[in-house]
Amino acid sequence: MNAVELLGVDWGSTSVRAFCIAADGDVLAVRRAEDGALSGTGAFDMRARRLLGDWLERWPEAPIVLCGMAGSDRGWLHAPYVPAPCGIDALAANVAAAPFDRPAYIVPGVSFVDRDRCEVMRGEETLLMGLSDPEQAVTICLPGTHTKWVELVDGRIVSFRTYMTGELRASLLSAGALATPAAQVNAPTAFLSGFAASQQDAVLTRNLFQARARRLLGTLVPEHTASFVSGVLIGAEIAQEMDISARRGSRVILAAGGALAEAYEMALSQAGMAFETIDPEPLAARGLLRIARRAAPSRNGAM
Amino acid sequence: MNAVELLGVDWGSTSVRAFCIAADGDVLAVRRAEDGALSGTGAFDMRARRLLGDWLERWPEAPIVLCGMAGSDRGWLHAPYVPAPCGIDALAANVAAAPFDRPAYIVPGVSFVDRDRCEVMRGEETLLMGLSDPEQAVTICLPGTHTKWVELVDGRIVSFRTYMTGELRASLLSAGALATPAAQVNAPTAFLSGFAASQQDAVLTRNLFQARARRLLGTLVPEHTASFVSGVLIGAEIAQEMDISARRGSRVILAAGGALAEAYEMALSQAGMAFETIDPEPLAARGLLRIARRAAPSRNGAM
């Protein structure tokens, strides 16, 4: 059996994933738990012990490397942001050692400041370091609660932009004027209507109200509300990114799976943007391993 | 004592106001209750009886006129939307008679369809009919949960636009990445920073995330989050309305009071838009009386 080099943890706000990573980069096992860094409670060392469980005895030599909200100011240990532009060396040089009975390191987040604009990421920097052979200049879209669009040049994070697309979608559909008891069905035509609204009119608070007004006047069925709202929100994001991409001319990589990938693919195609989709699933483990190795070129247990 | 001509009710989603309106237009008494058309429960005739109480015995001849969500499809009786452009005659001609032991009429809402754009209002049409001596062409801003910007020409509702400004503000500040336990203080500088963000960048989901990123990087204190978010949301709305107003050249009237008026006044001044502020308080009762009279020129009890 493949020797385990690293126990990796991607600790999100609301859930956590742990990986047993072999020396050849294979992920031998994955564990998921709802024990998010911000949603769970209790001391982080105890939570890490519970999450990793028997892996700790089976691979006593493997260090632990964590990314995501474990390093936030409400996480296990604050790993301050590394300012972009930055690459894997700066991330590796700034891991924070967490108090544990074996080497345990937290990858820092990345910040980006452009005049008064501020941007932060935690976790995405590790996924980005897991990309294979990044081209000279590429734009990566990482959709989610807080969607990131990142400019990578030679594998370094040069700049990025955050859109609260997923968070706004969830909160608008769960309560208020757009919420509906109707079971939602995926409706590409409603998605494209929402997308079109965002291309005609720049103001999101106006386009979102369309989901209510069209329902009341009968041009949108309640079951298609979520699709319409997704089209409005993703459409607003794409409208801006299309401008930036036209200016830069860089290739777009969409790192997404499932329904989220389908939605973004529809929007990107509609906008006429060239892109390719990649599976985000293996990126975190690969990024953790690369950062861990860069942090400790000697690979025998200690980092 | 002044004779009461009308018992008026402005039935909102979450609260309700009732007015005793004298023949000379004076409001002799006002009652407020949290029994909103959508938040309360029970049969509407019983709720109206409870709200109006002793007024019903004291003024047995006075008809009741209601506006707002009482006429929605989840209200007392569905009063279908009258399509804009429309004026007081169309509103008066389309009141819906509610089953009660005296004449009780519900003012219809107004819809506006411009190609695939849909707009609806319920309650605001009555406030608008309460404006004194509207000019030939004027733009009215009615800030709130769903802020309306309405074009009035010779007192008729010609077109309007809705922005979910208040609803989004409340939901973003109550939960999620922008929520904070810090007690909020009114901060004009933070409001203007948020406003400026919306003028630089059209995408609201990006500007809203600034409230989190700036807090994490230390350029926004948690206590100023609400002011910053207000600036972003109102800024987005004003950016678009400024364009429309520049095209139209019509005068802007802000119908708002208190903190809401202050916020919109700051934004309008910052945008260099000419405006005047009026008190929205007396508009509903005045509009109800005018519509009631138009619905029934004979003023002796029956409409």
Contacts between the chains, C-beta under 8 A, distances in Angstrom:
chain1	res1	chain2	res2	distance
A	73	B	216	7.9
A	81	B	216	7.8
A	81	B	217	7.4
A	111	B	213	7.9
A	111	B	216	7.9
A	111	B	217	5.9
A	113	B	217	6.8
A	116	B	193	7.1
A	116	B	196	7.7
A	116	B	197	7.8
A	116	B	219	7.1
A	117	B	197	7.8
A	117	B	210	7.0
A	118	B	210	6.4
A	118	B	213	3.9
A	118	B	214	4.7
A	118	B	216	7.5
A	118	B	217	4.6
A	118	B	219	6.2
A	119	B	213	5.5
A	120	B	212	7.6
A	120	B	213	4.8
A	120	B	216	5.2
A	120	B	217	6.7
A	145	B	177	7.8
A	146	B	177	6.9
A	146	B	209	6.3
A	147	B	205	8.0
A	161	B	206	6.0
A	162	B	206	6.5
A	162	B	209	4.5
A	162	B	213	6.9
A	163	B	203	6.6
A	163	B	205	4.1
A	163	B	206	5.1
A	163	B	209	6.9
A	164	B	177	7.0
A	164	B	205	4.6
A	164	B	206	7.8
A	164	B	208	5.3
A	164	B	209	5.0
A	165	B	205	5.4
A	167	B	176	5.3
A	167	B	177	6.1
A	168	B	168	7.9
A	168	B	172	8.0
A	168	B	205	5.9
A	168	B	208	7.7
A	171	B	171	5.1
A	171	B	172	7.4
A	171	B	175	6.9
A	171	B	176	6.1
A	172	B	168	8.0
A	172	B	171	7.4
A	175	B	171	6.9
A	176	B	167	5.3
A	176	B	171	6.2
A	177	B	145	7.8
A	177	B	146	6.9
A	177	B	164	6.9
A	177	B	167	6.1
A	193	B	116	7.1
A	196	B	116	7.7
A	197	B	116	7.7
A	197	B	117	7.8
A	201	B	240	7.5
A	202	B	202	4.4
A	202	B	203	8.0
A	202	B	236	8.0
A	202	B	239	7.8
A	202	B	240	6.7
A	203	B	163	6.6
A	203	B	202	8.0
A	203	B	204	7.5
A	203	B	236	5.3
A	203	B	237	6.5
A	203	B	239	7.5
A	203	B	240	4.7
A	204	B	203	7.5
A	204	B	204	4.1
A	204	B	205	6.8
A	204	B	236	7.0
A	205	B	147	8.0
A	205	B	163	4.1
A	205	B	164	4.6
A	205	B	165	5.4
A	205	B	168	5.9
A	205	B	204	6.8
A	205	B	233	6.5
A	205	B	236	6.3
A	205	B	237	6.4
A	206	B	161	6.0
A	206	B	162	6.5
A	206	B	163	5.1
A	206	B	164	7.8
A	206	B	237	7.7
A	206	B	240	7.2
A	208	B	164	5.3
A	208	B	168	7.7
A	209	B	146	6.3
A	209	B	162	4.5
A	209	B	163	6.9
A	209	B	164	5.0
A	210	B	117	6.9
A	210	B	118	6.4
A	212	B	120	7.6
A	213	B	111	7.9
A	213	B	118	3.9
A	213	B	119	5.5
A	213	B	120	4.9
A	213	B	162	6.9
A	214	B	118	4.7
A	216	B	73	7.9
A	216	B	81	7.8
A	216	B	111	7.9
A	216	B	118	7.5
A	216	B	120	5.2
A	217	B	81	7.4
A	217	B	111	5.9
A	217	B	113	6.8
A	217	B	118	4.6
A	217	B	120	6.7
A	219	B	116	7.1
A	219	B	118	6.2
A	233	B	205	6.5
A	236	B	202	8.0
A	236	B	203	5.3
A	236	B	204	7.0
A	236	B	205	6.3
A	237	B	203	6.5
A	237	B	205	6.4
A	237	B	206	7.7
A	239	B	202	7.8
A	239	B	203	7.5
A	240	B	201	7.5
A	240	B	202	6.7
A	240	B	203	4.7
A	240	B	206	7.2
